[in-house]
Amino acid sequence: MHSGAQTMSGEAVSGLETTGRPSPSEKSVLSTDNGMMENHDDGQKEEYPEGLRLVIILVAVFLNTFLAALDLGIVATAIPAITDEFHQLNHVGADANMQKCTALIVGRAIQGWGGAGILGGGFLLMHQIARPMSRPTFTGMLLAVFACSAILGPIIGGAFTTGVTWRWCFYINLPIGGLSMGLILVFFQTPKHMKPVPATIKEIILQLDFPGMFSLGASLVCFTLALQWGGLTMPWNSGPVIVTLVLWIVLTIAFVVVEMVSGDYAMVPRRLIKRRETWANSLYGFTLNDANWVYLYYLPIYFQSIHRMAAIQSGVANFPLLALISVGSLIGGSGIGRIRHVQPIGAAAALLLTTGAALLYTLDEASPRSRYMGYQVIFGLGAGIGNQLPMTAIQGLSSSEDLTSNTGICLLDIFKFDDSRIAWVRSGH
């Protein structure tokens, strides 16, 4: 990753702007060459929500983030119960009212789409509701909520599965999500100084990049289905597997072509992909989280199938991994703030994660508690330290007009709404 990360400011999300121009807020807090933050008052009046209204909006954003993070891990401890009911282990990597496994997979896909918008929208809202000097604090609170929710996910999922039914892992989204949506609709208004530049309907549609969105989504669906079917429910040389692999290649090429001809309207602008800080950090995040998702899904199965633990006991046994991911995230963030270099921290994180993964690979039916608990500590610490690095580096190195696009690319690689499924399916073979 680029050595320029040493100039990063402590503000994780301070320059998001829908207009593509530096906002007044951005002018008020700028990163200097030594990485410190300075105030620059341009005299323009800025309006932000305050008092009870600000608190209500923050609560709504935190509730949304809590749900998005909860959904990443809550299903892990429910997987054995789900597979027992549907009798289809091959669909384990895939809502509550669904009576067929196919409907479950489709429901989870739609849920993941919404979760991606929640996380990206949360960072954008932090920029719009918080004054420049408060944004680092609010963003830190947002990440803390995410980390705590990720820790609670498997435990809550285990409690639901053991005490009620696994379907409550999905029912829980309805009351909390509905409350959050209502609060945002009623209390949030885009500040006047952050209103987007007026655009025609044609320009708005072009900026949404529907061709790129659908070609990318369809290609990932085909790729996941091919990996899911191949060698499990169908032979690799079967018609459906070959067709989905061919469609994946064709749609991926189509996505690349669409992004190249779309220019600055592209979802992934070509000029950003050429930059080392973008592709290097994204690749680092992808490879690190690929391993992370494998163990997040397979350790609960190991605990319940090999050690005969109940679902809630499995969630507790998985606690060291999730807790150390949260602790590691704080260590990684504070470490970058102190030494202003990403490379040594990233290398240390990768070393810890690789060591922990190798140790976890040695677990068998006779492994004592001390081993599977201790190995999770090493792996989780490496995953946590490395997890924050791509986002922090990209945001610290991005200009104001590129910050939104780079943040979106980085979120795709860090939180892995698609990579989590691909990692699970790939490791299942």
C-alpha positions in Angstrom: 0.0 0.0 0.0 1.1 3.5 -0.8 3.5 5.1 1.6 1.6 8.3 1.3 -0.7 7.0 4.0 1.7 8.8 6.4 -0.2 12.1 5.6 -3.6 10.8 6.6 -5.6 12.9 8.9 -7.4 11.5 11.9 -10.8 12.1 10.2 -12.1 8.9 8.7 -14.9 10.4 6.7 -14.7 14.2 6.4 -14.8 14.9 2.7 -17.8 13.1 1.2 -19.6 15.4 -1.1 -22.3 14.7 -3.6 -21.5 17.7 -5.7 -17.9 16.5 -6.5 -16.6 19.8 -5.1 -15.0 20.5 -1.7 -17.7 21.4 0.7 -17.6 24.2 3.2 -17.2 21.6 5.9 -14.2 20.2 4.1 -12.6 23.6 3.9 -13.0 23.9 7.7 -10.9 20.9 8.5 -8.0 20.1 6.2 -5.1 17.7 6.5 -1.7 19.3 6.5 1.5 17.8 5.2 2.4 16.5 8.7 -0.9 14.7 9.1 -2.3 17.1 11.7 -5.7 18.8 11.4 -6.1 22.6 11.2 -9.1 24.8 11.2 -9.7 27.1 8.2 -12.8 29.2 8.7 -14.1 30.5 5.4 -16.9 32.5 7.0 -19.7 30.6 5.3 -22.6 29.7 7.6 -23.1 26.0 8.1 -26.2 24.4 9.5 -26.1 21.0 11.3 -28.8 19.2 13.4 -28.3 19.8 17.1 -29.6 18.7 20.4 -32.4 16.1 20.5 -32.7 16.0 16.7 -29.0 15.1 16.3 -29.3 12.4 19.0 -32.3 10.9 17.3 -30.6 10.8 13.9 -27.5 9.3 15.4 -29.6 6.6 17.1 -31.3 5.8 13.8 -28.0 5.5 12.0 -26.5 3.4 14.7 -29.6 1.1 14.7 -29.2 0.6 10.9 -25.5 -0.2 11.3 -26.3 -2.5 14.2 -28.6 -4.5 11.9 -26.2 -4.6 9.0 -23.4 -5.9 11.1 -25.7 -8.3 13.0 -26.8 -9.9 9.7 -23.2 -10.7 8.8 -22.8 -13.0 11.8 -26.2 -13.9 13.3 -26.8 -16.7 10.7 -23.4 -18.4 11.4 -24.6 -20.2 14.5 -28.0 -21.0 13.0 -26.5 -22.7 9.9 -26.7 -26.3 11.3 -30.4 -25.8 12.3 -31.2 -24.3 8.9 -29.5 -27.2 7.0 -31.3 -29.7 9.2 -34.7 -28.2 8.3 -34.0 -27.9 4.6 -31.7 -31.0 4.3 -29.4 -29.1 2.0 -25.9 -28.5 3.3 -24.8 -27.2 -0.1 -27.1 -24.1 0.4 -25.7 -23.2 3.8 -23.9 -20.2 2.6 -27.0 -18.5 1.4 -35.9 -15.1 5.5 -37.8 -16.1 8.0 -41.1 -16.9 6.4 -39.5 -18.9 3.6 -40.4 -22.6 3.4 -38.0 -23.4 0.6 -34.2 -23.1 0.5 -34.3 -21.2 -2.8 -36.5 -18.5 -1.3 -34.1 -18.3 1.6 -31.1 -17.7 -0.7 -33.0 -15.0 -2.7 -34.1 -13.3 0.5 -30.6 -13.2 1.8 -29.4 -11.7 -1.5 -31.9 -8.9 -1.2 -31.0 -8.4 2.4 -27.3 -8.1 1.5 -28.1 -5.5 -1.1 -29.8 -3.4 1.5 -27.0 -3.9 4.0 -24.5 -2.6 1.5 -26.5 0.6 1.2 -26.8 0.9 5.0 -23.1 0.8 5.6 -22.2 3.2 2.8 -25.1 5.5 3.7 -24.0 5.5 7.4 -20.6 7.0 6.5 -22.3 9.6 4.2 -24.8 10.6 6.9 -22.0 11.1 9.4 -20.5 13.7 7.0 -23.8 15.5 6.7 -25.0 15.6 10.3 -21.7 16.2 12.1 -19.6 19.3 12.3 -16.1 18.8 11.0 -14.4 18.5 14.3 -17.0 16.0 15.6 -16.9 13.7 12.6 -13.9 11.5 13.8 -15.8 10.9 17.1 -19.1 10.0 15.4 -17.4 7.9 12.9 -15.5 6.0 15.6 -18.9 5.5 17.4 -20.3 4.1 14.2 -17.4 1.6 13.8 -17.8 0.7 17.5 -21.4 -0.1 17.0 -20.5 -2.3 14.0 -17.9 -4.1 16.0 -20.1 -4.8 19.0 -22.9 -6.0 16.8 -20.6 -8.4 15.0 -19.6 -9.8 18.4 -23.2 -10.2 19.5 -24.4 -11.7 16.2 -23.4 -15.3 16.7 -24.5 -15.3 20.3 -27.9 -13.8 19.5 -28.2 -16.2 16.6 -27.4 -19.1 18.9 -29.9 -17.9 21.5 -32.7 -17.6 18.9 -31.9 -21.0 17.4 -31.8 -22.8 20.7 -34.6 -21.0 22.5 -37.1 -20.1 19.8 -36.4 -20.7 16.1 -33.7 -19.7 13.6 -36.3 -17.6 11.8 -36.0 -14.9 14.5 -32.5 -14.2 13.0 -34.5 -12.5 10.2 -37.7 -11.4 12.1 -35.5 -9.1 14.2 -34.9 -6.9 11.2 -38.5 -5.8 10.9 -39.1 -3.8 14.1 -35.6 -2.3 14.4 -35.3 -1.5 10.7 -38.7 0.0 10.6 -38.1 2.2 13.6 -34.8 3.4 12.1 -36.3 4.1 8.7 -39.1 6.1 10.3 -36.8 8.2 12.4 -34.5 9.1 9.5 -37.5 10.0 7.2 -39.0 12.3 9.9 -35.9 14.0 11.4 -33.2 14.0 8.8 -32.9 16.8 6.2 -30.0 17.4 4.0 -28.2 20.6 5.2 -28.6 23.5 2.9 -24.8 24.0 2.4 -24.6 20.3 1.2 -27.4 20.4 -1.3 -26.3 18.7 -4.5 -25.8 20.6 -7.7 -29.0 20.6 -9.8 -28.9 17.9 -12.5 -31.2 16.7 -15.2 -32.9 13.4 -15.0 -30.5 12.1 -17.7 -27.5 13.1 -15.7 -28.8 11.5 -12.5 -29.5 8.2 -14.3 -26.0 8.3 -15.8 -24.5 8.8 -12.4 -26.3 5.8 -11.0 -24.5 3.6 -13.6 -27.3 1.0 -13.9 -25.5 -0.9 -16.7 -22.4 -1.3 -14.5 -24.5 -2.2 -11.5 -26.5 -4.9 -13.1 -23.6 -6.4 -15.1 -21.5 -6.7 -12.0 -24.3 -8.1 -9.9 -25.3 -10.6 -12.5 -21.7 -11.7 -13.0 -21.2 -12.3 -9.2 -24.5 -14.3 -9.1 -23.4 -16.5 -11.9 -19.9 -17.1 -10.4 -21.4 -17.9 -7.0 -23.9 -20.4 -8.5 -21.2 -22.1 -10.5 -19.1 -22.6 -7.4 -22.1 -23.7 -5.4 -23.3 -26.3 -7.9 -20.0 -27.6 -9.3 -18.9 -30.8 -7.6 -21.8 -30.7 -5.1 -25.2 -30.9 -6.7 -23.9 -31.2 -10.3 -20.7 -32.4 -11.9 -18.4 -29.7 -13.2 -19.0 -30.6 -16.8 -22.8 -30.3 -16.5 -24.7 -27.8 -18.6 -25.8 -25.4 -15.9 -22.3 -25.2 -14.4 -20.7 -24.5 -17.7 -23.4 -22.0 -18.7 -23.0 -20.0 -15.5 -19.2 -19.9 -15.8 -19.5 -18.7 -19.4 -22.1 -16.1 -18.3 -19.8 -15.0 -15.5 -16.9 -14.4 -17.9 -19.1 -12.6 -20.5 -20.8 -10.4 -17.9 -17.5 -9.5 -16.2 -16.1 -8.4 -19.6 -19.3 -6.5 -20.2 -18.8 -4.7 -16.8 -15.3 -3.8 -17.7 -16.3 -2.4 -21.0 -19.2 -0.4 -19.5 -16.9 1.1 -16.9 -14.4 2.1 -19.5 -16.8 3.9 -21.8 -18.8 5.5 -18.9 -15.9 7.7 -17.9 -16.5 9.7 -14.7 -20.1 8.4 -14.6 -18.8 4.9 -14.0 -19.4 3.1 -10.7 -15.6 2.3 -10.7 -13.9 5.1 -12.6 -10.9 3.8 -14.6 -8.6 6.6 -13.4 -9.1 5.4 -9.8 -8.3 1.7 -10.6 -5.0 2.8 -12.1 -3.9 4.4 -8.8 -1.8 2.2 -6.6 -3.5 3.3 -3.4 -6.9 2.1 -4.7 -6.1 -1.3 -6.2 -3.4 -2.3 -3.6 -5.6 -1.5 -0.6 -8.6 -3.2 -2.2 -6.6 -6.3 -3.0 -5.2 -6.4 0.5 -8.7 -6.1 2.0 -10.1 -8.8 -0.3 -7.5 -11.4 0.5 -7.5 -10.7 4.2 -11.3 -10.9 4.5 -11.6 -13.9 2.3 -9.9 -16.0 5.0 -11.8 -14.2 7.7 -15.2 -15.2 6.3 -14.2 -18.8 5.9 -13.5 -19.2 9.6 -16.4 -17.1 10.7 -18.8 -19.5 9.0 -17.0 -22.8 9.6 -16.0 -22.5 13.2 -19.6 -22.7 14.5 -20.1 -25.8 12.3 -17.0 -27.3 13.8 -18.1 -26.6 17.4 -21.7 -27.9 16.9 -20.8 -30.9 14.7 -17.5 -32.1 16.2 -17.8 -30.9 19.9 -21.6 -31.4 20.0 -22.2 -27.9 21.4 -25.6 -26.2 21.4 -26.0 -23.2 19.1 -25.7 -20.7 21.9 -22.6 -22.5 23.3 -21.1 -22.4 19.8 -21.6 -18.6 19.8 -19.8 -18.3 23.1 -17.0 -20.5 21.9 -16.6 -18.3 18.8 -16.4 -15.2 21.0 -12.6 -14.9 21.1 -12.4 -14.5 17.3 -15.1 -11.8 17.2 -13.8 -10.0 20.2 -10.2 -9.9 19.0 -11.4 -8.6 15.6 -12.9 -5.6 17.4 -9.9 -5.1 19.6 -7.6 -5.4 16.6 -9.5 -2.8 14.7 -8.9 -0.3 17.5 -5.2 -1.3 17.7 -4.8 -0.9 13.9 -6.5 2.5 13.8 -4.5 3.9 16.7 -1.3 2.4 15.3 -1.7 4.2 12.0 -2.5 7.5 13.8 0.8 7.2 15.8 3.4 6.0 13.3 1.7 7.4 10.1 2.8 4.3 8.1 0.5 1.5 6.8 3.0 -1.0 5.5 4.5 -2.3 8.8 1.0 -2.6 10.5 -0.4 -4.3 7.4 2.5 -6.8 7.3 2.1 -7.6 11.0 -1.6 -8.1 10.6 -1.1 -10.5 7.6 1.5 -12.5 9.6 -0.8 -12.9 12.6 -3.7 -13.9 10.4 -1.7 -16.4 8.4 -0.3 -17.9 11.6 -3.7 -18.1 13.2 -5.2 -19.7 10.1 -2.5 -22.3 10.0 -3.1 -23.2 13.6 -6.9 -23.4 13.2 -6.4 -25.7 10.3 -4.9 -28.3 12.7 -8.0 -28.5 14.9 -9.6 -32.0 15.1 -12.2 -33.8 17.2 -9.7 -34.2 20.1 -8.6 -30.5 20.3 -9.0 -29.1 23.8 -10.7 -25.8 24.6 -7.3 -24.1 25.1 -6.3 -24.7 21.5 -9.4 -23.6 19.7 -9.8 -20.6 22.0 -6.1 -19.5 21.8 -5.9 -20.0 18.0 -8.9 -17.7 17.5 -7.1 -15.0 19.5 -4.2 -15.0 17.1 -6.3 -15.1 14.0 -8.8 -12.6 15.2 -6.1 -10.1 16.2 -4.6 -10.2 12.8 -7.9 -9.9 11.0 -8.9 -7.0 13.2 -5.7 -5.0 12.8 -5.7 -5.5 9.0 -9.5 -4.9 8.6 -9.3 -1.1 9.1 -6.2 -0.4 7.1 -7.6 -0.3 3.5 -10.4 2.1 4.5 -8.2 4.3 6.5 -5.5 4.5 3.8 -7.8 5.1 0.9 -9.8 7.8 2.7 -6.6 9.5 3.8 -5.2 9.5 0.3 -8.3 10.4 -1.7 -9.2 13.8 -3.0 -12.6 15.2 -2.2 -14.1 14.4 -5.6 -12.9 10.8 -5.5 -13.6 10.1 -1.8 -17.1 8.8 -2.4 -16.1 6.4 -5.2 -13.0 5.2 -3.3 -15.0 4.6 -0.1 -17.5 2.5 -2.0 -14.8 0.4 -3.6 -13.2 -0.1 -0.3 -16.4 -1.0 1.5 -17.1 -3.6 -1.2 -13.7 -5.2 -0.4 -13.8 -4.8 3.4 -17.3 -5.9 4.4 -17.5 -8.5 1.6 -21.2 -8.8 0.8 -20.2 -10.9 -2.2 -16.8 -12.2 -1.1 -18.3 -13.8 2.0 -20.4 -16.0 -0.1 -17.6 -16.7 -2.6 -15.2 -17.5 0.2 -17.6 -19.9 1.9 -18.5 -21.7 -1.4 -14.8 -22.0 -2.4 -13.7 -23.4 0.9 -16.6 -25.8 0.9 -14.9 -27.7 -1.9 
